[in-house]
């Protein structure tokens, strides 16, 4: 097969990808129905068929500009980041990089949503401070705000908040998770030992980690700030 040596316009590729997102009601990636064509497949077929460039609503055209500017300025952490940053910084690319260019549409949406979630979380808990002395046992009155199951031996990570909006975290075994029967937003009177203080590298929020929990009383659900 003859090698494709053509150069393809980045703006045109992104506009074609956005057009298919509109038509299909969303970005189609690999997985699910193996017989369905992905957004990348459809854009590549358009390019091979020399299908005329799309005419899409102005807000979607503006999104194309935002995608390019966003990836021009990302911090490179992976090979993929390096590739799409390079793509966003040039006008045209080879056939080899068309798929990566199309994928920028979905990557942009994912990253924007992730940043939004991070900003909302930080706005709520960014002033969390470290509480207690490492190794010391203390009585706490806390509200459970997150229960996350991990891939490590089925353990859970519980995240609680106190009246001052400080976060407290602990590892919980599946057996204790079942026996304690603590649900999200439940306010709990408990004793625990301070294991350490950590700055969460993903959220940028200070957390107090505790262990050896003894549940004294579950006061039930509370939707607002922690109250007794």
N, C-alpha and C positions, 0 to 999 in steps of 0.2 A: 504494500500500500504506500502510495506517495505521501511523504511527510507534509503536513499542513504548515506552511511557513508564513501564513498571513498574520497580520496584526489586527486586533479587534479593539474598538473604542470602548473604554471603561464605562463612560456615561451611558452609552447605548446598551451595553450588557445589563447594567443595573436597572435601566428603564424597562427593558424586556422582562427582567426578573420580577419587577414590581407589577408589571401588567399581568403576568401569570398568577401572582399572589391575589390580585383583584379578581381575576377570572375564576380561580379555583377556590377562592374563599380562604386562602391561607397558603403558607409555604409548604411544599411537599418534599419531604426528605426520604432517604432510604428507610426500609422497614415497612411493617404493615403489609399491605397488598403488594406482593412482589411484581404483579402484572401492571401496576400503575406507573406511569412515567413520573419521575421527579421533576422539580422545578429546574434543576440543572439540565436534565435531559431535554426538556422542552425549549429552553433557551438555546442550547447547542443546536437543536434541530432547526430553530428559526435562523440561526446564523448560517448553517450549511445551506438552507433553502433560500437565503437572501431575502427573507421576509422583511417587508418595509418596517422601519422603526415605528414603535407604538406612539399613539397619541393618548396620553393618560391625564387624569385630573391634575390641576396645578399643585395641589397639596402633596401628591405623590411625587411629582417632579421635584418639589422642594425637599422631600425626604431623601431623594437620591443625593442631593447636595449635602445634606446633613450626614448621610452615611460616609461619604468621601471625607468630609472634614473630621468626623469622629475618628476614623481609622488612620488618618494622617497623624493624629496626635496621641495614639495609644502608646502605652508603655509595653515594650516587647518582653513577654515572659515565655513564649513558646515559639516553635518554628512557624506555626500557623499565624501567630501575631505578626511575625516578621514578613511573611508572605503577603498578608492583606495590607499591611502598612505600605509595602512597596507598591502594590497594585493601586492603592489610593493616592500615591504620590506621582503616578505617571498618567499619560493620556491614553496609551494603548498597550495591550498585552498580547502574548502569544496564545495559541490554542491551549497549550498546556495549563494555563492559569485561568481559563474561562470558568471552570467549575468553582475554584476558590473565590473568584470575583462574584459569582452568583450567590454563593453562600454568605457573603457579607450582609445580604439583606436580612437573613435570619439571625446571624451573629449580632448584628446591630440591635435588633429587637430584644434578643436575650440579654445583652449587656446593659441596655437602657433599663429594662425591667429589673435586672439584678441591682443596678445602681439605685433605682427608685426604692426598692425594698430596703437596701442598706441605709439610705438616707432617712427613711421613715423610722427604722429601728434606732438609728443613732439619735434622731431628734427626740425619741421617747426615752432612751436609756443612756445617752451619751454622757450624762453627768453622774452615772453610777460610780461609786467609790469603793475602795477596799474596806472591809469591816472585820473587826476582831483581831486577835493575836494568834499567829500560827502555833498550832499545838494546844491551844486553849479550847475548853469546851464552853458552850454558851447556849442559852435558851433563845429561840427565834420564833417570830410570828411572820410567816411568809405566804405569798400567793404563788401557786404554780402557773407559769405562763407558757412553758414549752416542755413537751415530752418527746424526745427524739430517740428512735431506736437506731442503734449502730450495727455495723457488720462485725463487731468484735464480740464474739461469744453471746450474741443476743442482748448485750447490755444496753441500758437506756441512759441518756443524759437528761436529767431534770434541771430546768432552770426556773428559779424562784425570784421574786422581787419583794423587797420589804417596804415599809411605809415611806422611807426616804428615796425610793426608786433605785436602790442598790441591788445588783444582781448577785445571786448565790447559785452555784452549780454543784451537782453531785452525780456520781455514777450509781446506777441502780440495777440490781440483778433482775432477771425476769421473775424470779420467785417473789422478791419483795414488791416488784411492780404489781403483781397480782394480789398479794396479801394486803398491801396498803390501800389499794383501790382509790388512789388520789387522782381526781380528774382535773382537767384544765380549769383554771380560775378558782379552784378550791383554796381556801385559806387554812393554813395548818400551823398548829402549835407544836414545836418540835425542839429537841435537843440535838446538837451536832458539834463536832470538833472542826476547827479551822485547819484545813490541810495546806492551803497556800493561797497566794494572790497572783492572778495572771491577767495580762492584757490580751484580749482575744485578737489575734492577728488578722482575722477576717472582718470583724465588725469594728475594731478599734475601741471596744468598750471594756472597762475594768470589771473583772469578775472575782468573787470570793468563792473558792472551792472548799467544800466541806465533806466530811465523811462520818461514819459511825452514827447515822441518824437514828433517833428514837422518836417515833411519832407519838405525841401525847394526845392530841385531839385534832380531828378534821372538822373545821367549823362550817364547811360547805362552800358553795360558789359565791363569788363576788365579782361583778363586772367592772367596777370602778377601781379607784385606788385602794390599797390595803387598809382595812379598818378592823378594829377589834370590838 
